[in-house]
Amino acid sequence: MQPISKSYPKALVTGASSGLGKAFADMLLAEGVEVWGTSRDASRIEKKEGMHALSLDLADPESVQAFMRDNVEILDQVDLFINNAGAGVFSSFFEMHPQDIGEQIKVLMHGPIALCHRVLPSMLSREKGAIVNVASLAADFPLPWFSIYSSCKAGLSQFSRALAIELMETDVAVIDLQPGDFKTGFNHAAKKPEHMDEDERKLWTRIEYTFTHGPEPEKAARDLRKALLKGKSSVVRTGNFFQATLAPLFARLVPWSLTSWSVRKYFGLR
């Protein structure tokens, strides 16, 4: 089987300093792909042959515009774009600060879609390319106290699927990647309240458990590699067997009332 670099010699990966983004970047580097990786702090990206570190803060519209203005050459040449950067806020919706709401929407929806809009024209003109939007299984199983995160991931997932239909007659693939809970440190990076009530503590304990007992990020990278080698638009679910296979099947077969009940039971909510 040929390496990914044959089809996608140059890649841009957002959020490449840790977690899934780092695993994706490492997988691509091992395949001979030249990678441009972004992070809010570019110095956090591990220095490796073939890796170029760039600064990008998706929560700051000025940073996004500066990134697109200062990196015209690579944005016009990138063959593979992986929209991975993300952030979450654990809070009941009515207690969430408006700034946290806005920043999550910028990071999880506005920024990724703006970058897709920027790289797509050159892919179409060169008649090759792939866009990977990293959504979440939360698109089908919304996480309580992560309402904005869940809704943005659902929106990004539907954007990917709609875009894939638009590009069906082209040579540009769109992959809707839906990871479950991985050992990425997301639970440590998520913003959360200093004081929690009983339900919140129980829920957060369960969420932390699922992350600390989840698969390593390299599994998601392997699953993405398989999808990229097919060269076709697709929906790719990755994680443990329950999250990646059984839960999505369950959600498609049962009414929402039963899905909602199962989410509450899964997280130990009353």
Secondary structure as UniProt FT lines:
FT   HELIX           4..6
FT   STRAND          10..13
FT   TURN            16..17
FT   HELIX           19..30
FT   TURN            31..32
FT   STRAND          34..39
FT   HELIX           42..44
FT   TURN            49..50
FT   STRAND          51..55
FT   TURN            58..59
FT   HELIX           61..70
FT   HELIX           72..77
FT   STRAND          80..83
FT   HELIX           93..95
FT   HELIX           98..105
FT   HELIX           106..110
FT   HELIX           111..126
FT   STRAND          129..134
FT   HELIX           137..139
FT   TURN            144..145
FT   HELIX           147..166
FT   TURN            167..169
FT   STRAND          172..179
FT   HELIX           186..189
FT   HELIX           198..212
FT   HELIX           217..230
FT   STRAND          234..238
FT   HELIX           242..246
FT   HELIX           247..253
FT   HELIX           256..266
FT   TURN            267..268
//
